[in-house]
Amino acid sequence: MTELQNQTFTLNTGAKIPAIGFGTWKAGPGEAAAAVKAAFKAGYRHFDCAPLYGNEAEIGEVFKTIDVPREDYFVTTKLWSSDHRRITSALQKSLDDLRLDYVDLYLMHWPVTLPTASPETYGKEDRTVHDPDWNFTDTWREMEKLLDTGKVRAIGVANFSTVNLEKLLQTCKIVPAANQTEIQPLLPQKRLNALCTKRGVHQTAFGPLGGSGSTLHSDPVVNDIAKRRDCSSGNVLLSWGVKKGWSVIPKSVNVARIEGNLHQSFVMTVEEVAQIDQLTETLGAKRFNRPNWGTTIFHDDEAENVK
C-alpha cells in the first residue's frame, strides 16, 4: 500500500479530505462510470465532480451501487457560473444526478456570475456576458445558507485568485473550507497559498500533472527523481503537491494509470521538494490550463511572469 493512500488533510470544519483524490473532468460518456469504478477498486476515496463536466448522472449510477459505505468516501461537486441565482435547485440537481443525500464539499466553480442559462445553452453560455447585478459575494452569502440544510458538509471556492479571495474574506461569515485552483511546479501559487494558510483555507490542486501541453513530464529534474524512486513522472508531481500540503486530484480513464497515481506516489524528502521548487525559478511560471473567459479573473500571483 502506498504511503499516501490513507493520508488526509483536515479542513477548517474538522472534516478529513483525502490527500489524493480522483478527478472526473473530461471523462466522456461510458468512460466516467468505468473510471470511477476502477478508482474505487484502487482505493480512492475522494471524487471530484461538477455539473459542467456532463457526467454526474453516470457517476451517480456508480455511487448508487458501490459496496462502500457513504461515510467512507468524500464527494466534491460545484456550482456552475450560470446557476449563481438558483443555488438551491442547482445543488439538488447535482444530488439527484449523483444519487446522494449530501456532498462533503460544495464549491463555487468560478468567481464570476453568468446570466441564468436554459438547459439547451447550459455550459455553452457566452462567457463574455456577465450578470451586472450579482457577484460572487452575493453567491457566497446564499451558499452559506446551505450548511443548515444538511445537504452540504462544507462550502468552498475554486479558481479564486489572491485578489478575489481577499475580497470574499472581507464580507463572508463563513471562511471557505477549500480553494481549488491549478497548482503545479510551474504555477506554485505562492502568494495565494500564503493567504490560504493564514486564513485556514485548504488548497486542492487541479491539473497537478500539468495538464494538456505540460512540459513537466520530460523535465530532467522530474525524471531523475522518478528514476531514483522507480515510479512515473506523474507520481513525482503528485507527491510534490501532497508534501506541500495540498490535496491533489489527478484524472485518468486508463486503469493502470489510475492505480499507479495512487499506489506509486510517495512521501518526498525535503531535498526532493527543493529540487522541484526550483523549476519555476529556472523555467519560469506557466499556466497549462487557461480557460476561455471574456474577462481577466485570475490576477495570477506570478503576475506578468505567467506565460
Secondary structure, 3 states (H helix, E strand, C coil): CCCCCCCEEECCCCCEEECECEECCCCCCCHHHHHHHHHHHHCCCEEECCHHHCCHHHHHHHHHHCCCCHHHCEEEEEECHHHCCCHHHHHHHHHHHHCCCCECEEEECCCCCCCCCCCCCCCCCCCCCCCCCCCHHHHHHHHHHHHHCCCECCEEEECCCHHHHHHHHHHCCCCCCEEEEECECCECCHHHHHHHHHHCCEEEEECCCCCCCCCHHHCHHHHHHHHHHCCCHHHHHHHHHHHCCCEECCCCCCHHHHHHHHHCCCCCCHHHHHHHHCHHHHHCCCCCCCCCCCCCCCCCCCHHHCC
